[in-house]
Amino acid sequence: MAELGVVDGWAPDQNPNVNSGPDRGHSHSTDKVIMPGDVIQTDFGIGVHGVWVSDIQRFAYVLRPGESEAPSDMQERWQYAREASRAAKAAMRPGALGWDVDRAQREVLRRHRSIPIIWSTGHPVGYWAHDVGPRLGGATFGSPPFGDAARELRPGQTFAFDGFFGWSSEDGTTKTISVEEMVVITDDGAEWLIDPQEEWVLISSEN
């Protein structure tokens, strides 16, 4: 970041924020030891030109000894999260409500039997990582559009949004994939600001 002349997109002690283990929402990294079979989430943003901020997340899977790929159930979860992300992007266009984008993703989650996801699909990004404008949310429990989720998307707006999929673990905790991408609204849809993450980052646990 120093070499490129950019600054932290938010508080430096949370950027990048690297987490593993059960869901905890937006919070500091912990002293949990990352183990084989874990999913790692990295949330990172920068400030550029002294004005604009970015906000993305990337996911990795730590291979168990003998694995060359994540187990089939984990691969399916990743694919469902990616499918949900693409459904949300397809719903982004001028005149759509933030609620419409959220609903598009949640239809995919229901079809694949994700646990309910309490977080909104996405948010505007501009001078701040979480800026003002249409909230890509509100459809969690079938509620009608209201508040910021009832605002229309407009060309030139930028959004960070997540592709979700969540599941319950045997110990009763939950885990959610929430790979976060950024788009700009165009005259007829939405355009990626950077290439989206298509596959896991696979990390070997063997020396």
C-alpha positions in Angstrom: 0.0 0.0 0.0 2.8 2.4 0.9 4.6 1.7 -2.4 1.4 2.3 -4.4 0.6 5.5 -2.4 -2.8 4.3 -1.2 -4.2 4.3 2.3 -6.5 2.1 4.5 -10.1 2.1 3.5 -11.1 2.0 7.1 -9.4 1.6 10.6 -5.9 0.2 10.0 -6.2 -2.4 12.8 -9.0 -4.0 10.9 -7.5 -3.7 7.4 -7.0 -6.3 6.1 -9.3 -8.2 8.4 -8.6 -11.9 8.3 -11.0 -14.3 10.0 -11.7 -18.0 10.3 -14.1 -20.1 12.3 -17.7 -19.4 13.2 -19.6 -16.3 12.0 -19.0 -13.1 14.0 -20.0 -10.4 11.6 -17.9 -7.2 11.3 -15.3 -7.6 14.1 -11.6 -7.8 14.8 -9.5 -10.8 13.9 -9.1 -13.2 16.8 -6.3 -15.4 18.1 -8.0 -18.6 16.7 -5.5 -21.0 15.2 -6.3 -21.7 11.6 -6.6 -25.4 11.0 -6.9 -27.8 8.0 -10.4 -27.8 6.8 -11.0 -24.2 7.8 -12.4 -21.4 5.5 -10.5 -18.1 5.7 -12.1 -14.8 4.9 -10.1 -11.7 4.1 -11.8 -8.2 4.0 -9.7 -5.5 2.5 -10.2 -1.9 1.3 -8.0 1.0 0.2 -8.4 4.7 -0.2 -7.3 6.0 -3.6 -6.5 9.5 -5.0 -7.3 10.9 -1.5 -11.0 10.5 -2.4 -12.4 7.0 -3.2 -12.6 3.9 -1.2 -12.8 0.2 -2.2 -14.2 -2.8 -0.3 -13.8 -6.5 -1.3 -13.6 -9.9 0.4 -11.8 -13.0 -0.7 -12.0 -16.6 0.5 -9.6 -19.4 0.9 -9.9 -23.0 2.0 -7.1 -24.8 4.0 -6.5 -28.3 2.5 -6.4 -31.2 4.9 -3.5 -33.6 4.5 -4.0 -35.6 1.3 -6.5 -33.2 -0.2 -5.9 -31.5 -3.5 -9.3 -29.8 -3.5 -12.0 -28.8 -1.0 -14.5 -31.6 -0.2 -17.6 -31.8 -2.4 -19.9 -30.2 0.2 -17.6 -27.2 0.5 -17.3 -26.9 -3.2 -21.1 -26.9 -3.5 -21.3 -24.1 -0.9 -18.8 -22.1 -2.8 -20.7 -22.6 -6.1 -24.0 -21.6 -4.4 -22.4 -18.4 -3.0 -21.0 -17.5 -6.5 -24.4 -18.2 -8.1 -26.1 -16.0 -5.6 -23.6 -13.2 -6.3 -24.2 -13.4 -10.0 -28.0 -13.3 -9.4 -27.6 -10.1 -7.4 -25.4 -8.6 -10.1 -27.9 -9.5 -12.8 -30.6 -7.6 -10.9 -28.6 -4.4 -10.7 -29.7 -1.8 -13.3 -30.9 1.8 -13.3 -34.4 1.9 -11.7 -34.1 -1.3 -9.7 -34.6 -1.0 -6.0 -31.9 -2.1 -3.6 -34.6 -4.5 -2.3 -34.9 -6.1 -5.7 -31.2 -6.9 -5.7 -31.4 -8.5 -2.2 -34.5 -10.5 -3.2 -32.7 -11.9 -6.3 -30.0 -13.3 -4.2 -32.3 -14.7 -1.5 -34.3 -16.7 -4.1 -31.1 -18.5 -4.9 -30.3 -19.1 -1.2 -33.7 -20.5 -0.6 -33.4 -22.8 -3.6 -30.2 -24.2 -2.3 -31.3 -24.4 1.4 -28.9 -21.9 2.8 -29.6 -21.0 6.4 -31.2 -17.5 6.7 -28.6 -14.8 6.2 -29.2 -11.7 8.4 -26.9 -9.3 6.5 -27.9 -7.2 3.5 -26.6 -8.2 0.1 -24.6 -5.0 -0.3 -24.1 -1.3 0.2 -23.0 1.8 -1.6 -19.2 2.6 -1.7 -17.9 6.1 -2.4 -16.1 8.5 0.0 -16.6 5.8 2.6 -16.6 2.0 2.5 -20.2 2.1 3.7 -21.6 5.3 2.0 -25.1 6.7 1.5 -27.5 5.6 -1.1 -29.6 2.5 -1.9 -29.1 -0.4 0.5 -29.1 -3.7 -1.2 -31.2 -5.3 1.5 -34.6 -5.5 3.1 -35.9 -8.8 1.6 -34.6 -11.1 4.4 -37.9 -12.0 5.8 -40.2 -11.2 2.9 -40.7 -7.6 4.1 -41.8 -5.0 1.5 -39.3 -2.4 0.4 -38.7 0.4 2.9 -36.1 3.0 3.9 -32.8 3.0 2.0 -33.7 -0.4 0.5 -36.6 1.3 -1.4 -34.2 3.7 -3.2 -33.5 3.2 -7.0 -30.1 2.4 -8.4 -28.7 5.1 -10.7 -25.9 5.0 -13.4 -22.5 5.8 -11.9 -23.2 4.5 -8.4 -20.8 2.0 -7.1 -21.6 -0.9 -4.8 -19.9 -3.6 -2.8 -22.1 -6.7 -2.5 -21.7 -10.2 -1.2 -22.4 -13.6 -2.6 -23.8 -15.5 0.4 -24.2 -19.1 1.4 -24.5 -20.2 5.1 -24.7 -23.5 6.9 -24.8 -24.9 10.5 -21.9 -26.8 11.9 -22.2 -29.9 14.2 -21.3 -27.8 17.2 -24.3 -25.5 16.6 -22.3 -22.6 15.2 -22.9 -21.1 11.8 -20.6 -20.3 8.9 -21.3 -18.0 5.9 -19.4 -17.6 2.7 -19.7 -13.9 1.8 -17.4 -13.2 -1.1 -17.6 -9.5 -1.7 -17.3 -7.8 -5.1 -17.6 -4.3 -6.4 -19.5 -3.0 -9.4 -20.5 0.3 -11.0 -24.0 0.8 -12.3 -24.1 1.4 -16.1 -26.9 2.6 -18.4 -28.1 -1.0 -18.9 -26.8 -3.1 -15.9 -23.7 -3.4 -13.7 -20.0 -3.7 -14.6 -17.3 -5.3 -12.5 -14.8 -2.9 -11.2 -12.2 -5.7 -10.8 -12.4 -9.3 -11.9 -14.6 -11.3 -9.5 -13.3 -14.3 -7.5 -14.2 -17.4 -9.4 -12.5 -20.1 -7.4 -11.2 -20.8 -3.9 -7.7 -19.9 -3.0 -6.4 -23.3 -1.8 -3.8 -23.3 0.9 -1.7 -26.4 1.7 -1.4 -27.5 5.3 1.6 -29.7 4.6 5.2 -28.6 5.0 
